[in-house]
Structure formats: C-alpha cells, structure tokens
Amino acid sequence: MWTEKALQRFKQRIREITSRNRGHRVQDVIDELRRYVTGWMNYFGISHTYAAVRQLDHWIRRRLRCFYWFRGRRPTRPVTK
C-alpha cells in the first residue's frame, strides 16, 4: 500500500516530467512518463482499489494534455524594421 509521502513523490516526479518549460519533444515526454508510471504501478498498483488508480490516471492525462497544448503555443516576437 502506498503512503501519502510516496504518492506526493510520485506526483512531484510526474510534474517534473510534464513540466511545460522542459523543452523536450512530446513523444519523448510520453515515453519517459510511460516508463516511470509503469514501474510505479508494478510496485504499488496491486495494493489499491481501481478507483484510486483511476483518479491518478485522470490526473496524469490532464497534465499531459496541458503539456501538449502548451507546446502548440508560440511566443510572439515584436516586428522590427
């Protein structure tokens, strides 16, 4: 069973992976996220109910969507003449 401290470390690592100013390609972030989450769930996933894991899944998907949407924005540069 995971503890609150382990859950906070997990969420912090997900925040680091999906940080919007990291400068990595979206596919690289997805690959890194997949490796980390798979390992974490293999270690902790069996002990918890489906509902708790599903809430984490929704939270991770939302973080990834925000990362993807942020990557589509481009900063505007002033026009110099």
mmCIF file of the N, C-alpha and C atoms, coordinates in Angstrom:
data_MODEL
# 
_entry.id   MODEL 
# 
loop_
_atom_site.group_PDB 
_atom_site.id 
_atom_site.type_symbol 
_atom_site.label_atom_id 
_atom_site.label_alt_id 
_atom_site.label_comp_id 
_atom_site.label_asym_id 
_atom_site.label_entity_id 
_atom_site.label_seq_id 
_atom_site.pdbx_PDB_ins_code 
_atom_site.Cartn_x 
_atom_site.Cartn_y 
_atom_site.Cartn_z 
_atom_site.occupancy 
_atom_site.B_iso_or_equiv 
_atom_site.pdbx_formal_charge 
_atom_site.auth_seq_id 
_atom_site.auth_comp_id 
_atom_site.auth_asym_id 
_atom_site.auth_atom_id 
_atom_site.pdbx_PDB_model_num 
ATOM 1   N N  . MET A 1 1  ? 0.844   -1.184 0.000   1.00 0.00 ? 1  MET A N  1 
ATOM 2   C CA . MET A 1 1  ? 0.000   0.000  0.000   1.00 0.00 ? 1  MET A CA 1 
ATOM 3   C C  . MET A 1 1  ? 0.885   1.241  0.000   1.00 0.00 ? 1  MET A C  1 
ATOM 4   N N  . TRP A 1 2  ? 0.554   2.195  -0.870  1.00 0.00 ? 2  TRP A N  1 
ATOM 5   C CA . TRP A 1 2  ? 1.378   3.391  -0.903  1.00 0.00 ? 2  TRP A CA 1 
ATOM 6   C C  . TRP A 1 2  ? 0.983   4.346  0.213   1.00 0.00 ? 2  TRP A C  1 
ATOM 7   N N  . THR A 1 3  ? 1.950   5.095  0.674   1.00 0.00 ? 3  THR A N  1 
ATOM 8   C CA . THR A 1 3  ? 1.715   6.085  1.724   1.00 0.00 ? 3  THR A CA 1 
ATOM 9   C C  . THR A 1 3  ? 1.488   7.441  1.083   1.00 0.00 ? 3  THR A C  1 
ATOM 10  N N  . GLU A 1 4  ? 1.074   8.378  1.897   1.00 0.00 ? 4  GLU A N  1 
ATOM 11  C CA . GLU A 1 4  ? 0.859   9.737  1.395   1.00 0.00 ? 4  GLU A CA 1 
ATOM 12  C C  . GLU A 1 4  ? 2.177   10.338 0.890   1.00 0.00 ? 4  GLU A C  1 
ATOM 13  N N  . LYS A 1 5  ? 3.258   10.044 1.582   1.00 0.00 ? 5  LYS A N  1 
ATOM 14  C CA . LYS A 1 5  ? 4.566   10.556 1.177   1.00 0.00 ? 5  LYS A CA 1 
ATOM 15  C C  . LYS A 1 5  ? 4.981   9.978  -0.173  1.00 0.00 ? 5  LYS A C  1 
ATOM 16  N N  . ALA A 1 6  ? 4.750   8.680  -0.384  1.00 0.00 ? 6  ALA A N  1 
ATOM 17  C CA . ALA A 1 6  ? 5.079   8.052  -1.667  1.00 0.00 ? 6  ALA A CA 1 
ATOM 18  C C  . ALA A 1 6  ? 4.233   8.639  -2.788  1.00 0.00 ? 6  ALA A C  1 
ATOM 19  N N  . LEU A 1 7  ? 2.962   8.901  -2.505  1.00 0.00 ? 7  LEU A N  1 
ATOM 20  C CA . LEU A 1 7  ? 2.082   9.496  -3.502  1.00 0.00 ? 7  LEU A CA 1 
ATOM 21  C C  . LEU A 1 7  ? 2.535   10.906 -3.862  1.00 0.00 ? 7  LEU A C  1 
ATOM 22  N N  . GLN A 1 8  ? 2.960   11.676 -2.865  1.00 0.00 ? 8  GLN A N  1 
ATOM 23  C CA . GLN A 1 8  ? 3.448   13.032 -3.129  1.00 0.00 ? 8  GLN A CA 1 
ATOM 24  C C  . GLN A 1 8  ? 4.730   13.009 -3.967  1.00 0.00 ? 8  GLN A C  1 
ATOM 25  N N  . ARG A 1 9  ? 5.628   12.046 -3.687  1.00 0.00 ? 9  ARG A N  1 
ATOM 26  C CA . ARG A 1 9  ? 6.852   11.907 -4.501  1.00 0.00 ? 9  ARG A CA 1 
ATOM 27  C C  . ARG A 1 9  ? 6.498   11.527 -5.936  1.00 0.00 ? 9  ARG A C  1 
ATOM 28  N N  . PHE A 1 10 ? 5.515   10.642 -6.091  1.00 0.00 ? 10 PHE A N  1 
ATOM 29  C CA . PHE A 1 10 ? 5.062   10.235 -7.418  1.00 0.00 ? 10 PHE A CA 1 
ATOM 30  C C  . PHE A 1 10 ? 4.541   11.435 -8.188  1.00 0.00 ? 10 PHE A C  1 
ATOM 31  N N  . LYS A 1 11 ? 3.668   12.208 -7.553  1.00 0.00 ? 11 LYS A N  1 
ATOM 32  C CA . LYS A 1 11 ? 3.093   13.373 -8.224  1.00 0.00 ? 11 LYS A CA 1 
ATOM 33  C C  . LYS A 1 11 ? 4.155   14.421 -8.542  1.00 0.00 ? 11 LYS A C  1 
ATOM 34  N N  . GLN A 1 12 ? 5.120   14.593 -7.654  1.00 0.00 ? 12 GLN A N  1 
ATOM 35  C CA . GLN A 1 12 ? 6.190   15.555 -7.909  1.00 0.00 ? 12 GLN A CA 1 
ATOM 36  C C  . GLN A 1 12 ? 7.011   15.130 -9.123  1.00 0.00 ? 12 GLN A C  1 
ATOM 37  N N  . ARG A 1 13 ? 7.294   13.848 -9.229  1.00 0.00 ? 13 ARG A N  1 
ATOM 38  C CA . ARG A 1 13 ? 8.065   13.354 -10.381 1.00 0.00 ? 13 ARG A CA 1 
ATOM 39  C C  . ARG A 1 13 ? 7.270   13.509 -11.669 1.00 0.00 ? 13 ARG A C  1 
ATOM 40  N N  . ILE A 1 14 ? 5.962   13.284 -11.624 1.00 0.00 ? 14 ILE A N  1 
ATOM 41  C CA . ILE A 1 14 ? 5.114   13.495 -12.805 1.00 0.00 ? 14 ILE A CA 1 
ATOM 42  C C  . ILE A 1 14 ? 5.139   14.969 -13.197 1.00 0.00 ? 14 ILE A C  1 
ATOM 43  N N  . ARG A 1 15 ? 5.092   15.858 -12.214 1.00 0.00 ? 15 ARG A N  1 
ATOM 44  C CA . ARG A 1 15 ? 5.168   17.294 -12.503 1.00 0.00 ? 15 ARG A CA 1 
ATOM 45  C C  . ARG A 1 15 ? 6.494   17.649 -13.163 1.00 0.00 ? 15 ARG A C  1 
ATOM 46  N N  . GLU A 1 16 ? 7.581   17.027 -12.727 1.00 0.00 ? 16 GLU A N  1 
ATOM 47  C CA . GLU A 1 16 ? 8.884   17.287 -13.332 1.00 0.00 ? 16 GLU A CA 1 
ATOM 48  C C  . GLU A 1 16 ? 8.927   16.784 -14.772 1.00 0.00 ? 16 GLU A C  1 
ATOM 49  N N  . ILE A 1 17 ? 8.381   15.613 -15.008 1.00 0.00 ? 17 ILE A N  1 
ATOM 50  C CA . ILE A 1 17 ? 8.391   15.046 -16.360 1.00 0.00 ? 17 ILE A CA 1 
ATOM 51  C C  . ILE A 1 17 ? 7.541   15.887 -17.301 1.00 0.00 ? 17 ILE A C  1 
ATOM 52  N N  . THR A 1 18 ? 6.381   16.364 -16.847 1.00 0.00 ? 18 THR A N  1 
ATOM 53  C CA . THR A 1 18 ? 5.470   17.112 -17.711 1.00 0.00 ? 18 THR A CA 1 
ATOM 54  C C  . THR A 1 18 ? 5.606   18.616 -17.540 1.00 0.00 ? 18 THR A C  1 
ATOM 55  N N  . SER A 1 19 ? 6.737   19.055 -17.031 1.00 0.00 ? 19 SER A N  1 
ATOM 56  C CA . SER A 1 19 ? 6.973   20.487 -16.873 1.00 0.00 ? 19 SER A CA 1 
ATOM 57  C C  . SER A 1 19 ? 6.930   21.155 -18.243 1.00 0.00 ? 19 SER A C  1 
ATOM 58  N N  . ARG A 1 20 ? 6.232   22.258 -18.326 1.00 0.00 ? 20 ARG A N  1 
ATOM 59  C CA . ARG A 1 20 ? 5.988   22.876 -19.621 1.00 0.00 ? 20 ARG A CA 1 
ATOM 60  C C  . ARG A 1 20 ? 7.189   23.614 -20.179 1.00 0.00 ? 20 ARG A C  1 
ATOM 61  N N  . ASN A 1 21 ? 8.175   23.897 -19.358 1.00 0.00 ? 21 ASN A N  1 
ATOM 62  C CA . ASN A 1 21 ? 9.340   24.631 -19.863 1.00 0.00 ? 21 ASN A CA 1 
ATOM 63  C C  . ASN A 1 21 ? 10.567  23.737 -19.963 1.00 0.00 ? 21 ASN A C  1 
ATOM 64  N N  . ARG A 1 22 ? 10.351  22.454 -20.116 1.00 0.00 ? 22 ARG A N  1 
ATOM 65  C CA . ARG A 1 22 ? 11.440  21.484 -20.168 1.00 0.00 ? 22 ARG A CA 1 
ATOM 66  C C  . ARG A 1 22 ? 12.128  21.431 -21.524 1.00 0.00 ? 22 ARG A C  1 
ATOM 67  N N  . GLY A 1 23 ? 11.402  21.698 -22.591 1.00 0.00 ? 23 GLY A N  1 
ATOM 68  C CA . GLY A 1 23 ? 11.993  21.755 -23.915 1.00 0.00 ? 23 GLY A CA 1 
ATOM 69  C C  . GLY A 1 23 ? 12.202  20.413 -24.584 1.00 0.00 ? 23 GLY A C  1 
ATOM 70  N N  . HIS A 1 24 ? 11.421  19.390 -24.224 1.00 0.00 ? 24 HIS A N  1 
ATOM 71  C CA . HIS A 1 24 ? 11.534  18.086 -24.865 1.00 0.00 ? 24 HIS A CA 1 
ATOM 72  C C  . HIS A 1 24 ? 10.375  17.881 -25.829 1.00 0.00 ? 24 HIS A C  1 
ATOM 73  N N  . ARG A 1 25 ? 10.599  16.977 -26.778 1.00 0.00 ? 25 ARG A N  1 
ATOM 74  C CA . ARG A 1 25 ? 9.516   16.632 -27.699 1.00 0.00 ? 25 ARG A CA 1 
ATOM 75  C C  . ARG A 1 25 ? 8.409   15.918 -26.936 1.00 0.00 ? 25 ARG A C  1 
ATOM 76  N N  . VAL A 1 26 ? 7.199   16.006 -27.449 1.00 0.00 ? 26 VAL A N  1 
ATOM 77  C CA . VAL A 1 26 ? 6.049   15.393 -26.796 1.00 0.00 ? 26 VAL A CA 1 
ATOM 78  C C  . VAL A 1 26 ? 6.226   13.879 -26.712 1.00 0.00 ? 26 VAL A C  1 
ATOM 79  N N  . GLN A 1 27 ? 6.723   13.259 -27.763 1.00 0.00 ? 27 GLN A N  1 
ATOM 80  C CA . GLN A 1 27 ? 6.893   11.810 -27.757 1.00 0.00 ? 27 GLN A CA 1 
ATOM 81  C C  . GLN A 1 27 ? 7.934   11.375 -26.725 1.00 0.00 ? 27 GLN A C  1 
ATOM 82  N N  . ASP A 1 28 ? 8.985   12.162 -26.536 1.00 0.00 ? 28 ASP A N  1 
ATOM 83  C CA . ASP A 1 28 ? 9.982   11.841 -25.510 1.00 0.00 ? 28 ASP A CA 1 
ATOM 84  C C  . ASP A 1 28 ? 9.376   11.908 -24.111 1.00 0.00 ? 28 ASP A C  1 
ATOM 85  N N  . VAL A 1 29 ? 8.534   12.893 -23.892 1.00 0.00 ? 29 VAL A N  1 
ATOM 86  C CA . VAL A 1 29 ? 7.871   13.032 -22.593 1.00 0.00 ? 29 VAL A CA 1 
ATOM 87  C C  . VAL A 1 29 ? 6.932   11.854 -22.359 1.00 0.00 ? 29 VAL A C  1 
ATOM 88  N N  . ILE A 1 30 ? 6.189   11.455 -23.377 1.00 0.00 ? 30 ILE A N  1 
ATOM 89  C CA . ILE A 1 30 ? 5.269   10.327 -23.245 1.00 0.00 ? 30 ILE A CA 1 
ATOM 90  C C  . ILE A 1 30 ? 6.040   9.048  -22.942 1.00 0.00 ? 30 ILE A C  1 
ATOM 91  N N  . ASP A 1 31 ? 7.161   8.839  -23.618 1.00 0.00 ? 31 ASP A N  1 
ATOM 92  C CA . ASP A 1 31 ? 7.969   7.640  -23.374 1.00 0.00 ? 31 ASP A CA 1 
ATOM 93  C C  . ASP A 1 31 ? 8.511   7.615  -21.947 1.00 0.00 ? 31 ASP A C  1 
ATOM 94  N N  . GLU A 1 32 ? 9.030   8.746  -21.485 1.00 0.00 ? 32 GLU A N  1 
ATOM 95  C CA . GLU A 1 32 ? 9.556   8.813  -20.114 1.00 0.00 ? 32 GLU A CA 1 
ATOM 96  C C  . GLU A 1 32 ? 8.439   8.619  -19.093 1.00 0.00 ? 32 GLU A C  1 
ATOM 97  N N  . LEU A 1 33 ? 7.312   9.225  -19.353 1.00 0.00 ? 33 LEU A N  1 
ATOM 98  C CA . LEU A 1 33 ? 6.162   9.087  -18.461 1.00 0.00 ? 33 LEU A CA 1 
ATOM 99  C C  . LEU A 1 33 ? 5.680   7.636  -18.414 1.00 0.00 ? 33 LEU A C  1 
ATOM 100 N N  . ARG A 1 34 ? 5.642   6.978  -19.551 1.00 0.00 ? 34 ARG A N  1 
ATOM 101 C CA . ARG A 1 34 ? 5.214   5.581  -19.608 1.00 0.00 ? 34 ARG A CA 1 
ATOM 102 C C  . ARG A 1 34 ? 6.142   4.686  -18.786 1.00 0.00 ? 34 ARG A C  1 
ATOM 103 N N  . ARG A 1 35 ? 7.451   4.889  -18.926 1.00 0.00 ? 35 ARG A N  1 
ATOM 104 C CA . ARG A 1 35 ? 8.407   4.077  -18.165 1.00 0.00 ? 35 ARG A CA 1 
ATOM 105 C C  . ARG A 1 35 ? 8.240   4.292  -16.666 1.00 0.00 ? 35 ARG A C  1 
ATOM 106 N N  . TYR A 1 36 ? 8.103   5.545  -16.242 1.00 0.00 ? 36 TYR A N  1 
ATOM 107 C CA . TYR A 1 36 ? 8.004   5.839  -14.812 1.00 0.00 ? 36 TYR A CA 1 
ATOM 108 C C  . TYR A 1 36 ? 6.703   5.304  -14.220 1.00 0.00 ? 36 TYR A C  1 
ATOM 109 N N  . VAL A 1 37 ? 5.594   5.562  -14.876 1.00 0.00 ? 37 VAL A N  1 
ATOM 110 C CA . VAL A 1 37 ? 4.286   5.145  -14.351 1.00 0.00 ? 37 VAL A CA 1 
ATOM 111 C C  . VAL A 1 37 ? 4.162   3.626  -14.344 1.00 0.00 ? 37 VAL A C  1 
ATOM 112 N N  . THR A 1 38 ? 4.670   2.966  -15.369 1.00 0.00 ? 38 THR A N  1 
ATOM 113 C CA . THR A 1 38 ? 4.609   1.507  -15.405 1.00 0.00 ? 38 THR A CA 1 
ATOM 114 C C  . THR A 1 38 ? 5.383   0.900  -14.247 1.00 0.00 ? 38 THR A C  1 
ATOM 115 N N  . GLY A 1 39 ? 6.573   1.399  -14.001 1.00 0.00 ? 39 GLY A N  1 
ATOM 116 C CA . GLY A 1 39 ? 7.360   0.891  -12.881 1.00 0.00 ? 39 GLY A CA 1 
ATOM 117 C C  . GLY A 1 39 ? 6.693   1.153  -11.546 1.00 0.00 ? 39 GLY A C  1 
ATOM 118 N N  . TRP A 1 40 ? 6.131   2.328  -11.384 1.00 0.00 ? 40 TRP A N  1 
ATOM 119 C CA . TRP A 1 40 ? 5.485   2.681  -10.117 1.00 0.00 ? 40 TRP A CA 1 
ATOM 120 C C  . TRP A 1 40 ? 4.248   1.828  -9.882  1.00 0.00 ? 40 TRP A C  1 
ATOM 121 N N  . MET A 1 41 ? 3.466   1.623  -10.936 1.00 0.00 ? 41 MET A N  1 
ATOM 122 C CA . MET A 1 41 ? 2.253   0.819  -10.792 1.00 0.00 ? 41 MET A CA 1 
ATOM 123 C C  . MET A 1 41 ? 2.572   -0.657 -10.594 1.00 0.00 ? 41 MET A C  1 
ATOM 124 N N  . ASN A 1 42 ? 3.659   -1.143 -11.189 1.00 0.00 ? 42 ASN A N  1 
ATOM 125 C CA . ASN A 1 42 ? 4.058   -2.524 -10.938 1.00 0.00 ? 42 ASN A CA 1 
ATOM 126 C C  . ASN A 1 42 ? 4.423   -2.723 -9.476  1.00 0.00 ? 42 ASN A C  1 
ATOM 127 N N  . TYR A 1 43 ? 4.965   -1.697 -8.861  1.00 0.00 ? 43 TYR A N  1 
ATOM 128 C CA . TYR A 1 43 ? 5.359   -1.804 -7.463  1.00 0.00 ? 43 TYR A CA 1 
ATOM 129 C C  . TYR A 1 43 ? 4.173   -1.604 -6.521  1.00 0.00 ? 43 TYR A C  1 
ATOM 130 N N  . PHE A 1 44 ? 3.341   -0.594 -6.798  1.00 0.00 ? 44 PHE A N  1 
ATOM 131 C CA . PHE A 1 44 ? 2.267   -0.231 -5.881  1.00 0.00 ? 44 PHE A CA 1 
ATOM 132 C C  . PHE A 1 44 ? 0.869   -0.588 -6.351  1.00 0.00 ? 44 PHE A C  1 
ATOM 133 N N  . GLY A 1 45 ? 0.665   -0.807 -7.638  1.00 0.00 ? 45 GLY A N  1 
ATOM 134 C CA . GLY A 1 45 ? -0.668  -0.878 -8.214  1.00 0.00 ? 45 GLY A CA 1 
ATOM 135 C C  . GLY A 1 45 ? -1.564  -1.988 -7.709  1.00 0.00 ? 45 GLY A C  1 
ATOM 136 N N  . ILE A 1 46 ? -1.000  -3.103 -7.327  1.00 0.00 ? 46 ILE A N  1 
ATOM 137 C CA . ILE A 1 46 ? -1.815  -4.249 -6.930  1.00 0.00 ? 46 ILE A CA 1 
ATOM 138 C C  . ILE A 1 46 ? -2.531  -3.986 -5.608  1.00 0.00 ? 46 ILE A C  1 
ATOM 139 N N  . SER A 1 47 ? -1.949  -3.137 -4.776  1.00 0.00 ? 47 SER A N  1 
ATOM 140 C CA . SER A 1 47 ? -2.452  -2.989 -3.420  1.00 0.00 ? 47 SER A CA 1 
ATOM 141 C C  . SER A 1 47 ? -3.645  -2.043 -3.299  1.00 0.00 ? 47 SER A C  1 
ATOM 142 N N  . HIS A 1 48 ? -3.950  -1.267 -4.305  1.00 0.00 ? 48 HIS A N  1 
ATOM 143 C CA . HIS A 1 48 ? -5.010  -0.274 -4.176  1.00 0.00 ? 48 HIS A CA 1 
ATOM 144 C C  . HIS A 1 48 ? -6.218  -0.602 -5.037  1.00 0.00 ? 48 HIS A C  1 
ATOM 145 N N  . THR A 1 49 ? -7.282  0.062  -4.700  1.00 0.00 ? 49 THR A N  1 
ATOM 146 C CA . THR A 1 49 ? -8.516  -0.139 -5.438  1.00 0.00 ? 49 THR A CA 1 
ATOM 147 C C  . THR A 1 49 ? -8.441  0.509  -6.810  1.00 0.00 ? 49 THR A C  1 
ATOM 148 N N  . TYR A 1 50 ? -9.320  0.094  -7.651  1.00 0.00 ? 50 TYR A N  1 
ATOM 149 C CA . TYR A 1 50 ? -9.386  0.614  -9.011  1.00 0.00 ? 50 TYR A CA 1 
ATOM 150 C C  . TYR A 1 50 ? -9.679  2.105  -9.014  1.00 0.00 ? 50 TYR A C  1 
ATOM 151 N N  . ALA A 1 51 ? -10.499 2.574  -8.096  1.00 0.00 ? 51 ALA A N  1 
ATOM 152 C CA . ALA A 1 51 ? -10.889 3.987  -8.067  1.00 0.00 ? 51 ALA A CA 1 
ATOM 153 C C  . ALA A 1 51 ? -9.694  4.901  -7.824  1.00 0.00 ? 51 ALA A C  1 
ATOM 154 N N  . ALA A 1 52 ? -8.811  4.522  -6.904  1.00 0.00 ? 52 ALA A N  1 
ATOM 155 C CA . ALA A 1 52 ? -7.635  5.354  -6.614  1.00 0.00 ? 52 ALA A CA 1 
ATOM 156 C C  . ALA A 1 52 ? -6.707  5.420  -7.814  1.00 0.00 ? 52 ALA A C  1 
ATOM 157 N N  . VAL A 1 53 ? -6.515  4.306  -8.486  1.00 0.00 ? 53 VAL A N  1 
ATOM 158 C CA . VAL A 1 53 ? -5.648  4.275  -9.658  1.00 0.00 ? 53 VAL A CA 1 
ATOM 159 C C  . VAL A 1 53 ? -6.287  5.056  -10.801 1.00 0.00 ? 53 VAL A C  1 
ATOM 160 N N  . ARG A 1 54 ? -7.586  4.974  -10.921 1.00 0.00 ? 54 ARG A N  1 
ATOM 161 C CA . ARG A 1 54 ? -8.286  5.705  -11.980 1.00 0.00 ? 54 ARG A CA 1 
ATOM 162 C C  . ARG A 1 54 ? -8.184  7.215  -11.775 1.00 0.00 ? 54 ARG A C  1 
ATOM 163 N N  . GLN A 1 55 ? -8.258  7.677  -10.542 1.00 0.00 ? 55 GLN A N  1 
ATOM 164 C CA . GLN A 1 55 ? -8.087  9.105  -10.258 1.00 0.00 ? 55 GLN A CA 1 
ATOM 165 C C  . GLN A 1 55 ? -6.687  9.567  -10.650 1.00 0.00 ? 55 GLN A C  1 
ATOM 166 N N  . LEU A 1 56 ? -5.687  8.763  -10.338 1.00 0.00 ? 56 LEU A N  1 
ATOM 167 C CA . LEU A 1 56 ? -4.325  9.104  -10.752 1.00 0.00 ? 56 LEU A CA 1 
ATOM 168 C C  . LEU A 1 56 ? -4.220  9.149  -12.266 1.00 0.00 ? 56 LEU A C  1 
ATOM 169 N N  . ASP A 1 57 ? -4.866  8.223  -12.956 1.00 0.00 ? 57 ASP A N  1 
ATOM 170 C CA . ASP A 1 57 ? -4.839  8.190  -14.405 1.00 0.00 ? 57 ASP A CA 1 
ATOM 171 C C  . ASP A 1 57 ? -5.431  9.464  -14.993 1.00 0.00 ? 57 ASP A C  1 
ATOM 172 N N  . HIS A 1 58 ? -6.563  9.912  -14.447 1.00 0.00 ? 58 HIS A N  1 
ATOM 173 C CA . HIS A 1 58 ? -7.185  11.149 -14.927 1.00 0.00 ? 58 HIS A CA 1 
ATOM 174 C C  . HIS A 1 58 ? -6.261  12.341 -14.699 1.00 0.00 ? 58 HIS A C  1 
ATOM 175 N N  . TRP A 1 59 ? -5.624  12.374 -13.556 1.00 0.00 ? 59 TRP A N  1 
ATOM 176 C CA . TRP A 1 59 ? -4.727  13.483 -13.227 1.00 0.00 ? 59 TRP A CA 1 
ATOM 177 C C  . TRP A 1 59 ? -3.526  13.502 -14.175 1.00 0.00 ? 59 TRP A C  1 
ATOM 178 N N  . ILE A 1 60 ? -2.944  12.338 -14.458 1.00 0.00 ? 60 ILE A N  1 
ATOM 179 C CA . ILE A 1 60 ? -1.789  12.265 -15.355 1.00 0.00 ? 60 ILE A CA 1 
ATOM 180 C C  . ILE A 1 60 ? -2.183  12.659 -16.777 1.00 0.00 ? 60 ILE A C  1 
ATOM 181 N N  . ARG A 1 61 ? -3.342  12.195 -17.229 1.00 0.00 ? 61 ARG A N  1 
ATOM 182 C CA . ARG A 1 61 ? -3.801  12.555 -18.577 1.00 0.00 ? 61 ARG A CA 1 
ATOM 183 C C  . ARG A 1 61 ? -4.027  14.054 -18.702 1.00 0.00 ? 61 ARG A C  1 
ATOM 184 N N  . ARG A 1 62 ? -4.564  14.667 -17.655 1.00 0.00 ? 62 ARG A N  1 
ATOM 185 C CA . ARG A 1 62 ? -4.768  16.120 -17.675 1.00 0.00 ? 62 ARG A CA 1 
ATOM 186 C C  . ARG A 1 62 ? -3.432  16.854 -17.758 1.00 0.00 ? 62 ARG A C  1 
ATOM 187 N N  . ARG A 1 63 ? -2.424  16.398 -16.984 1.00 0.00 ? 63 ARG A N  1 
ATOM 188 C CA . ARG A 1 63 ? -1.089  17.005 -17.031 1.00 0.00 ? 63 ARG A CA 1 
ATOM 189 C C  . ARG A 1 63 ? -0.498  16.888 -18.442 1.00 0.00 ? 63 ARG A C  1 
ATOM 190 N N  . LEU A 1 64 ? -0.677  15.731 -19.051 1.00 0.00 ? 64 LEU A N  1 
ATOM 191 C CA . LEU A 1 64 ? -0.125  15.517 -20.385 1.00 0.00 ? 64 LEU A CA 1 
ATOM 192 C C  . LEU A 1 64 ? -0.844  16.374 -21.430 1.00 0.00 ? 64 LEU A C  1 
ATOM 193 N N  . ARG A 1 65 ? -2.154  16.507 -21.303 1.00 0.00 ? 65 ARG A N  1 
ATOM 194 C CA . ARG A 1 65 ? -2.903  17.382 -22.218 1.00 0.00 ? 65 ARG A CA 1 
ATOM 195 C C  . ARG A 1 65 ? -2.425  18.821 -22.101 1.00 0.00 ? 65 ARG A C  1 
ATOM 196 N N  . CYS A 1 66 ? -2.241  19.295 -20.882 1.00 0.00 ? 66 CYS A N  1 
ATOM 197 C CA . CYS A 1 66 ? -1.757  20.664 -20.676 1.00 0.00 ? 66 CYS A CA 1 
ATOM 198 C C  . CYS A 1 66 ? -0.371  20.841 -21.276 1.00 0.00 ? 66 CYS A C  1 
ATOM 199 N N  . PHE A 1 67 ? 0.495   19.842 -21.118 1.00 0.00 ? 67 PHE A N  1 
ATOM 200 C CA . PHE A 1 67 ? 1.828   19.900 -21.705 1.00 0.00 ? 67 PHE A CA 1 
ATOM 201 C C  . PHE A 1 67 ? 1.722   20.002 -23.225 1.00 0.00 ? 67 PHE A C  1 
ATOM 202 N N  . TYR A 1 68 ? 0.876   19.168 -23.822 1.00 0.00 ? 68 TYR A N  1 
ATOM 203 C CA . TYR A 1 68 ? 0.721   19.152 -25.270 1.00 0.00 ? 68 TYR A CA 1 
ATOM 204 C C  . TYR A 1 68 ? 0.153   20.473 -25.778 1.00 0.00 ? 68 TYR A C  1 
ATOM 205 N N  . TRP A 1 69 ? -0.858  21.003 -25.115 1.00 0.00 ? 69 TRP A N  1 
ATOM 206 C CA . TRP A 1 69 ? -1.457  22.268 -25.536 1.00 0.00 ? 69 TRP A CA 1 
ATOM 207 C C  . TRP A 1 69 ? -0.469  23.411 -25.406 1.00 0.00 ? 69 TRP A C  1 
ATOM 208 N N  . PHE A 1 70 ? 0.326   23.391 -24.361 1.00 0.00 ? 70 PHE A N  1 
ATOM 209 C CA . PHE A 1 70 ? 1.300   24.459 -24.143 1.00 0.00 ? 70 PHE A CA 1 
ATOM 210 C C  . PHE A 1 70 ? 2.357   24.446 -25.242 1.00 0.00 ? 70 PHE A C  1 
ATOM 211 N N  . ARG A 1 71 ? 2.723   23.249 -25.722 1.00 0.00 ? 71 ARG A N  1 
ATOM 212 C CA . ARG A 1 71 ? 3.743   23.141 -26.764 1.00 0.00 ? 71 ARG A CA 1 
ATOM 213 C C  . ARG A 1 71 ? 3.257   23.762 -28.072 1.00 0.00 ? 71 ARG A C  1 
ATOM 214 N N  . GLY A 1 72 ? 1.955   23.847 -28.298 1.00 0.00 ? 72 GLY A N  1 
ATOM 215 C CA . GLY A 1 72 ? 1.427   24.401 -29.532 1.00 0.00 ? 72 GLY A CA 1 
ATOM 216 C C  . GLY A 1 72 ? 1.491   25.911 -29.578 1.00 0.00 ? 72 GLY A C  1 
ATOM 217 N N  . ARG A 1 73 ? 1.629   26.540 -28.428 1.00 0.00 ? 73 ARG A N  1 
ATOM 218 C CA . ARG A 1 73 ? 1.692   27.996 -28.394 1.00 0.00 ? 73 ARG A CA 1 
ATOM 219 C C  . ARG A 1 73 ? 3.092   28.458 -28.760 1.00 0.00 ? 73 ARG A C  1 
ATOM 220 N N  . ARG A 1 74 ? 3.170   29.502 -29.475 1.00 0.00 ? 74 ARG A N  1 
ATOM 221 C CA . ARG A 1 74 ? 4.459   30.083 -29.838 1.00 0.00 ? 74 ARG A CA 1 
ATOM 222 C C  . ARG A 1 74 ? 4.507   31.512 -29.295 1.00 0.00 ? 74 ARG A C  1 
ATOM 223 N N  . PRO A 1 75 ? 5.620   31.896 -28.731 1.00 0.00 ? 75 PRO A N  1 
ATOM 224 C CA . PRO A 1 75 ? 5.711   33.278 -28.266 1.00 0.00 ? 75 PRO A CA 1 
ATOM 225 C C  . PRO A 1 75 ? 5.717   34.234 -29.453 1.00 0.00 ? 75 PRO A C  1 
ATOM 226 N N  . THR A 1 76 ? 5.086   35.343 -29.283 1.00 0.00 ? 76 THR A N  1 
ATOM 227 C CA . THR A 1 76 ? 5.054   36.333 -30.359 1.00 0.00 ? 76 THR A CA 1 
ATOM 228 C C  . THR A 1 76 ? 6.260   37.234 -30.223 1.00 0.00 ? 76 THR A C  1 
ATOM 229 N N  . ARG A 1 77 ? 6.882   37.518 -31.333 1.00 0.00 ? 77 ARG A N  1 
ATOM 230 C CA . ARG A 1 77 ? 8.059   38.380 -31.337 1.00 0.00 ? 77 ARG A CA 1 
ATOM 231 C C  . ARG A 1 77 ? 7.656   39.726 -31.933 1.00 0.00 ? 77 ARG A C  1 
ATOM 232 N N  . PRO A 1 78 ? 8.198   40.777 -31.369 1.00 0.00 ? 78 PRO A N  1 
ATOM 233 C CA . PRO A 1 78 ? 7.867   42.086 -31.941 1.00 0.00 ? 78 PRO A CA 1 
ATOM 234 C C  . PRO A 1 78 ? 8.506   42.227 -33.325 1.00 0.00 ? 78 PRO A C  1 
ATOM 235 N N  . VAL A 1 79 ? 7.790   42.870 -34.183 1.00 0.00 ? 79 VAL A N  1 
ATOM 236 C CA . VAL A 1 79 ? 8.274   43.086 -35.537 1.00 0.00 ? 79 VAL A CA 1 
ATOM 237 C C  . VAL A 1 79 ? 9.240   44.256 -35.506 1.00 0.00 ? 79 VAL A C  1 
ATOM 238 N N  . THR A 1 80 ? 10.455  44.013 -35.957 1.00 0.00 ? 80 THR A N  1 
ATOM 239 C CA . THR A 1 80 ? 11.463  45.090 -36.003 1.00 0.00 ? 80 THR A CA 1 
ATOM 240 C C  . THR A 1 80 ? 11.700  45.461 -37.443 1.00 0.00 ? 80 THR A C  1 
ATOM 241 N N  . LYS A 1 81 ? 11.830  46.745 -37.678 1.00 0.00 ? 81 LYS A N  1 
ATOM 242 C CA . LYS A 1 81 ? 12.082  47.229 -39.051 1.00 0.00 ? 81 LYS A CA 1 
ATOM 243 C C  . LYS A 1 81 ? 13.344  48.027 -39.085 1.00 0.00 ? 81 LYS A C  1 
# 
